[in-house]
């Protein structure tokens, strides 16, 4: 993921995007919000922007 200002962005393929959404669902079910927006670039590419700073290590622990 790249950092733009205070937001983190990533370009994900279809499989990585599916994994991202599954992990977001798990995190939310455990009380950790992951506010983000998604722009579909093409059928197989998605631009995901996290809207606040998220502790990625904590997310890995919660969803791993």
N, C-alpha and C positions, 0 to 999 in steps of 0.2 A: 504494500500500500504506500502511496505517496502522501505527503502532507501538503495541503494548500491552506495557508493561514492557520487557523485552528482546526480545520476539518481534514480528515484523512480520506483519501480517495483510492479506489482500486478499479482496474479493468479486469473483469472476471469472464471466463468462458462459461458456457451453459452448465457444465458439471460443477465448477467451482461456485457458481452462483447458487445452485441447488444446495450444496453443502453449507454455504453461508446462511441461507434462509433456514435450514434445519438447525444450525447452531444458534441463530437468533431466537428461534422458537424455544429451544431448550433454555437459553439464558433468561428469556422472559418468564418461562414457567418457574424459574428459580428466583424471580424477583429482580433481575438485572435488565433494565431497559437498554435497548440499543437503537436509539433514534437514527434513522438513515433515510436517504432518498436513492432511488434507482432510476437511471436513464438507460433505456434499451438502445444500444448503438447499432446492433445488427441482430439477426436471428440467433447468433451464437456469442454475442458480446454484450456485457452489461457494465455500466459505470456505477459503482456504489460509492456514495459519499456519506461518511459518518458525520452526524450533525453536532456531536459533542465529543469531547475527549473520552475515550473508552480505554480502560486498562485491558490490553489485549492478553496479557498473561492470565489475568483473572478470568477472562472469557474462556481461554483455553482450559483452565482448571474446571470451570463450571460445565463446559460442554464436551470435554474430552472423554 
